[in-house]
Amino acid sequence: MKFTIDECLAKLPLEANEKWPDGVWDIEPHSDGEISMVFFAPEKTDHQTSHEQNEYYFIARGSGTLVIDGEPKRAETGDAFFVRANSSHHFENFTDDFATWAVFF
């Protein structure tokens, strides 16, 4: 199955909620129970917290800083990052065109 950035962006944002007051800026185009893939393109602020699964980020476009357990890491198109389950993390100082794929397992 193929997923494109443009198709995912066309579906965002999803309706705002308490955690994401500016709208939800991620969608899950695939999940099989053990592995899921998410497309994430925050507009203003990344409100995410830790997750119960390990996660890989693949930066699809733009740039920013990924902060993992308080340690900042420069993130640019083409970069990949591993975030261990239950680690505090979020993106900050990202460009207007920033988008990333995330794989949870």
N, C-alpha and C positions, 0 to 999 in steps of 0.2 A: 504494500500500500504506500502511496506517495503523499507527502504533505508538503505544501509550499509556504513560504513566508507570507506571500501575498494573500493566500487563502486564509491563513490564520489571522493576519492583521485585519482582514475584512470583518471578522467576527468579534473584534475587540472594540471598546471595552464591553464586558458583561456588566450586569446591573450592580450598582454599589451595594456594599453591606457594611456592617459595623467595623470590621477589620480594614476594609478597603473603601474608604469614603469617596474616593475619586473614581470609583468603578474598579472592577476586577480585570486585571491586565494579563491574565494567563488563561489558556485553554488546554485541555488534555485531548489531543487528537487520537491517542492510542493508550489502551490499558488492557492487560490480559490477566490481571490478578497478582502477578509477581513483579512485572516490570511495567512502568508507565512512562510515557513521553509527554512533556508539557512544553508549550511554546509560551514564553514570557517576554512581554514588551512593556515595561512600566512607563507611564507617562510623566509622573512628577516625583513620586516617592515610592521606594520599595518597602512595604510594610511586613515583609515575610519574617518568619521566626524559624526556629529549628524544625526539622522534620524527623519522623521516626524511621526513615529509610536512608540508606546511602544515596548519594546523588552525584551525577556528572553534569556539569554545565558545558555547553559548546556555544561559544559566542558567535552568533550568526551575522551580526552587523553592529556597527558603532563601537563605542568604547566606554569605559568607566572604571570603577574600582569595586572589586569584590572583597568585602571584609568578612573574614572567617575567624571566629573566636577573638575578635579585636585586632587581628592582623590584616592590614590592607594589602591587596594584590592588584596590580594593574591588569585590566581585562580588555583585550582588543579583538577585533574580528579574527577568527581562526584559532583563538586560544581555547584550551579545554582545562577544566578544573574539577577536582574531586572534593566533595564535601562529605565528611563522615556523618552518619546518623546522629541526631541530637546535638550537632554543633550549631552554635549561633552564627547566622550569616545573613548578609543583605548586600545589595548593590547600592552604590552612591556615586555622585558626580558623573552620572552617565549622560551620553549625548542624546539629543532628541530622537535619533534614529536607532537607539540601542534595542537589541533583541537577542534572546538566547534560547536555545533548546535545552531542556533539562531532562535527564533520564533518571528515574527513581528505581531502585532495586533493593 
